[in-house]
Amino acid sequence: MYDPVQLRTFLTVAQTLSFTQAAGRLGVRQSTVSQHVRRLEEATGRPLFARDTHSVALTEDGEALLGFARTILEAHERAAAFFSGTRLRGRLRFGASEDFVLTRLPEVLEGFRHEHPEVDLELSVELSGVLHERLDAGRLDLVLAKRRGPGDERGRLVWRDRMVWIGAEGLRLDPERPVPLIVFPPPGITRARALEVLEREGRAWRIACTSGSLSGLIAAARAGLGVMAHTRGLIPPGLVRVGGLPELGPVEFALLQGRRPTPAAEALAAAVLAGGDRLSRPA
């Protein structure tokens, strides 16, 4: 009833919230993406996206289809791998941004390990800036990290969101005093963005807490030490959005491969792209 090609297109649009970006990632025309979504909507008998000239959003039925689409595609890929008779082997050095510590990335990696037990997967969790440096130095094979900023189009887009200011519920900022910041150390991309927008707006700031781990930043924020810049869709429990500060703008997460792509890296990249919607929400 449901064409795997159309389901893959649907998941890509759901992750990027853009028919244009989905077309670019899939290597097809935008009209083809629209056609796939339309045929899937005809098959389900339900509208899957609410869209206008400025935005794309999942409907309730679209949200419901996410899980079904993943299950169908995963079964399809398991069957294809079984009957192809190919088994991947070797070492795969994968780097993931700290942003994904509290998401369902472990589920994606568990599925990959189950499908490819002979691949020795080495996971590194670091700041996005560090991961970019390690990939460029040839010390990682595949990286899932923030893009460095506007104009950075390296890699394959996994999903996009906006960055927002978050802090403890009830936190009040005194507009006459420097903004207390909770930040990663350099070369954190989120840190750089936070400082850039505050300085551009002429807003004074001070560092209230620095930690190399997301758990450390969250603990400081829950204690009310200050505010932190964070991805809107991944706000941890116990923290809320904080207003009255400059807009932080969009953020994009992408998959980047090393200079010598391997079959194992390509297989994990495909698994991450297929499960991208799991990464856009906390576990």
C-alpha positions as CSV (number, residue, x, y, z in Angstrom):
1,M,0.0,0.0,0.0
2,Y,2.8,2.4,0.8
3,D,5.7,2.8,-1.6
4,P,9.1,2.8,0.2
5,V,10.4,5.5,-2.1
6,Q,7.5,7.8,-1.2
7,L,7.9,7.0,2.5
8,R,11.6,7.9,2.3
9,T,10.7,11.2,0.6
10,F,8.1,11.9,3.3
11,L,10.7,11.3,6.1
12,T,13.1,13.6,4.4
13,V,10.6,16.4,4.1
14,A,9.6,15.8,7.7
15,Q,13.2,16.2,8.8
16,T,14.1,19.3,6.7
17,L,10.7,20.9,6.7
18,S,11.5,22.0,3.2
19,F,10.5,20.5,-0.1
20,T,13.5,22.2,-1.7
21,Q,16.0,20.9,0.8
22,A,14.5,17.4,0.6
23,A,14.9,17.4,-3.2
24,G,18.5,18.5,-2.8
25,R,19.2,15.7,-0.3
26,L,17.5,13.1,-2.4
27,G,19.0,14.2,-5.7
28,V,15.6,14.7,-7.4
29,R,13.5,17.6,-8.6
30,Q,11.2,19.5,-6.2
31,S,8.3,18.5,-8.4
32,T,9.2,14.9,-7.8
33,V,9.1,15.4,-4.0
34,S,5.7,17.1,-4.3
35,Q,4.5,14.2,-6.4
36,H,5.6,11.6,-3.9
37,V,4.0,13.4,-1.0
38,R,0.8,13.9,-3.0
39,R,0.6,10.2,-3.8
40,L,1.3,9.2,-0.2
41,E,-1.5,11.6,0.9
42,E,-3.8,9.9,-1.7
43,A,-2.8,6.5,-0.3
44,T,-3.5,7.4,3.3
45,G,-6.5,9.6,2.5
46,R,-5.1,12.2,4.9
47,P,-3.1,15.5,4.6
48,L,0.4,14.9,5.9
49,F,1.8,18.4,5.7
50,A,0.3,21.9,6.4
51,R,2.2,24.2,4.0
52,D,2.0,27.7,2.6
53,T,4.5,29.9,0.8
54,H,6.6,30.4,3.9
55,S,6.6,27.2,6.0
56,V,6.0,23.5,6.1
57,A,4.8,21.6,9.1
58,L,3.6,18.1,9.9
59,T,-0.1,17.6,10.5
60,E,-1.3,15.2,13.3
61,D,-1.7,12.5,10.7
62,G,1.8,13.3,9.4
63,E,3.2,12.9,12.9
64,A,1.4,9.5,13.2
65,L,2.9,8.3,9.9
66,L,6.4,9.0,11.1
67,G,6.6,5.8,13.2
68,F,4.9,3.7,10.6
69,A,7.2,5.0,7.8
70,R,10.3,4.2,9.9
71,T,9.1,0.7,10.6
72,I,8.3,-0.1,7.0
73,L,11.6,1.3,5.7
74,E,13.6,-0.6,8.3
75,A,11.9,-3.9,7.4
76,H,12.5,-3.2,3.8
77,E,16.2,-2.5,4.4
78,R,16.6,-5.6,6.6
79,A,15.1,-7.8,3.8
80,A,17.4,-6.2,1.2
81,A,20.5,-6.7,3.3
82,F,19.5,-10.3,4.0
83,F,19.0,-11.3,0.4
84,S,21.9,-9.3,-1.0
85,G,24.2,-11.5,1.1
86,T,26.6,-8.6,1.8
87,R,28.2,-8.2,5.2
88,L,30.0,-5.0,6.2
89,R,33.2,-5.3,8.2
90,G,36.0,-3.1,9.5
91,R,36.4,-0.1,11.9
92,L,34.0,2.9,11.7
93,R,35.0,6.0,13.6
94,F,31.8,8.0,14.2
95,G,31.5,11.4,15.9
96,A,28.3,12.8,17.2
97,S,27.7,16.3,18.6
98,E,26.9,16.8,22.3
99,D,23.5,18.0,21.2
100,F,22.4,14.4,20.6
101,V,23.3,13.0,24.1
102,L,19.7,13.2,25.3
103,T,18.0,12.2,22.0
104,R,17.2,8.8,20.5
105,L,20.5,8.5,18.6
106,P,21.3,5.4,20.7
107,E,18.3,3.7,19.2
108,V,19.7,4.4,15.7
109,L,23.1,3.1,16.6
110,E,21.7,0.0,18.3
111,G,19.8,-0.8,15.1
112,F,23.0,-0.3,13.0
113,R,24.9,-2.6,15.3
114,H,22.2,-5.2,15.1
115,E,22.3,-5.1,11.3
116,H,26.1,-4.9,10.9
117,P,27.6,-6.9,13.9
118,E,31.0,-7.2,12.2
119,V,31.5,-3.5,12.0
120,D,33.6,-2.2,14.9
121,L,31.9,1.1,15.7
122,E,33.9,3.6,17.7
123,L,31.7,6.5,19.0
124,S,33.1,9.9,19.9
125,V,30.9,12.6,21.5
126,E,32.4,16.0,21.2
127,L,31.5,19.7,20.5
128,S,30.6,20.2,16.9
129,G,33.6,22.4,16.3
130,V,35.9,19.7,17.6
131,L,34.3,17.1,15.4
132,H,34.8,19.3,12.3
133,E,38.5,19.6,13.2
134,R,38.9,15.8,13.8
135,L,37.2,15.0,10.6
136,D,39.4,17.4,8.6
137,A,42.4,15.8,10.2
138,G,41.3,12.3,9.1
139,R,40.7,11.1,12.6
140,L,37.0,10.4,12.1
141,D,35.1,8.7,9.2
142,L,31.7,10.1,9.7
143,V,30.4,13.1,11.7
144,L,26.9,14.2,12.8
145,A,27.3,17.8,13.9
146,K,26.1,21.4,13.5
147,R,27.0,23.2,10.4
148,R,29.4,26.0,11.2
149,G,27.0,28.8,10.1
150,P,25.3,30.5,7.2
151,G,26.9,29.6,3.9
152,D,28.2,26.2,5.2
153,E,26.7,23.6,2.9
154,R,29.1,20.7,3.6
155,G,27.6,17.3,4.1
156,R,24.0,16.1,3.9
157,L,21.4,18.0,5.8
158,V,19.8,15.8,8.5
159,W,17.4,18.4,10.0
160,R,17.1,22.1,10.7
161,D,15.7,24.0,13.6
162,R,16.1,27.3,15.4
163,M,18.3,28.2,18.3
164,V,16.6,29.7,21.4
165,W,17.6,31.0,24.8
166,I,16.7,28.7,27.7
167,G,17.0,28.8,31.5
168,A,15.3,27.7,34.7
169,E,11.6,28.4,35.0
170,G,11.1,31.7,36.8
171,L,14.6,33.0,35.9
172,R,14.5,36.8,35.5
173,L,17.2,38.8,33.7
174,D,18.0,42.3,34.7
175,P,18.2,44.3,31.5
176,E,20.7,46.7,33.2
177,R,23.2,44.0,34.0
178,P,25.3,41.7,31.7
179,V,23.6,38.6,30.5
180,P,24.9,35.6,32.6
181,L,25.9,32.9,30.0
182,I,26.2,29.1,30.4
183,V,28.3,28.0,27.5
184,F,30.5,25.3,26.0
185,P,34.3,26.1,25.8
186,P,35.8,27.2,22.4
187,P,35.5,26.1,19.6
188,G,31.8,25.6,20.4
189,I,29.6,26.7,17.6
190,T,26.7,27.5,19.9
191,R,29.0,29.5,22.1
192,A,30.2,31.5,19.1
193,R,26.6,32.2,18.0
194,A,25.5,33.4,21.4
195,L,28.4,35.8,21.8
196,E,28.0,37.1,18.3
197,V,24.4,38.0,18.5
198,L,24.8,39.7,21.9
199,E,27.7,41.8,20.7
200,R,25.9,42.7,17.5
201,E,23.0,44.0,19.6
202,G,25.3,45.8,22.0
203,R,24.2,43.6,24.9
204,A,26.7,43.1,27.7
205,W,27.4,39.6,28.8
206,R,29.5,37.6,31.3
207,I,30.4,33.9,31.5
208,A,28.5,32.3,34.4
209,C,29.5,28.7,33.7
210,T,31.6,26.8,31.2
211,S,31.4,23.1,30.7
212,G,32.5,20.6,28.1
213,S,29.5,18.4,28.7
214,L,25.9,19.1,28.0
215,S,24.9,17.5,31.3
216,G,27.1,20.1,33.1
217,L,25.4,23.0,31.2
218,I,22.0,21.7,32.0
219,A,22.8,21.3,35.7
220,A,24.0,24.9,35.8
221,A,20.9,26.2,33.9
222,R,18.6,24.3,36.2
223,A,20.4,25.9,39.2
224,G,19.5,29.3,37.8
225,L,23.0,30.4,37.1
226,G,22.1,31.9,33.8
227,V,20.9,31.3,30.2
228,M,22.2,29.0,27.5
229,A,21.7,28.9,23.7
230,H,20.1,25.6,22.7
231,T,18.2,23.9,19.8
232,R,14.5,24.6,20.1
233,G,13.4,21.0,19.5
234,L,15.8,19.6,22.1
235,I,15.0,21.6,25.3
236,P,15.8,19.4,28.3
237,P,13.2,18.8,31.0
238,G,13.2,21.4,33.7
239,L,14.2,24.2,31.4
240,V,12.1,26.7,29.4
241,R,12.6,29.4,26.8
242,V,13.7,32.8,28.0
243,G,12.6,35.9,26.3
244,G,14.0,39.4,26.0
245,L,17.2,38.5,24.2
246,P,18.3,38.8,20.6
247,E,17.2,36.1,18.1
248,L,19.8,33.4,17.7
249,G,18.6,32.3,14.2
250,P,18.5,28.9,12.5
251,V,20.7,25.9,13.1
252,E,21.4,23.0,10.7
253,F,22.7,19.5,11.6
254,A,24.5,17.6,8.8
255,L,26.3,14.4,8.2
256,L,29.8,14.7,6.9
257,Q,32.1,11.9,5.6
258,G,35.8,11.8,5.6
259,R,38.0,12.1,2.5
260,R,37.8,8.3,1.9
261,P,34.2,7.2,2.3
262,T,33.7,3.6,3.3
263,P,30.7,1.2,2.8
264,A,30.3,1.1,6.6
265,A,30.2,4.9,6.9
266,E,27.7,5.1,4.0
267,A,25.5,2.5,5.7
268,L,25.5,4.4,9.0
269,A,24.8,7.6,7.2
270,A,21.8,6.0,5.6
271,A,20.6,4.8,9.0
272,V,20.9,8.2,10.5
273,L,19.2,9.9,7.6
274,A,16.3,7.4,7.8
275,G,16.0,8.0,11.6
276,G,16.5,11.7,11.5
277,D,13.1,12.5,13.0
278,R,14.2,10.6,16.2
279,L,17.0,13.0,16.6
280,S,14.8,16.1,16.5
281,R,13.2,15.4,19.9
282,P,14.5,14.4,23.4
283,A,14.5,10.7,24.4
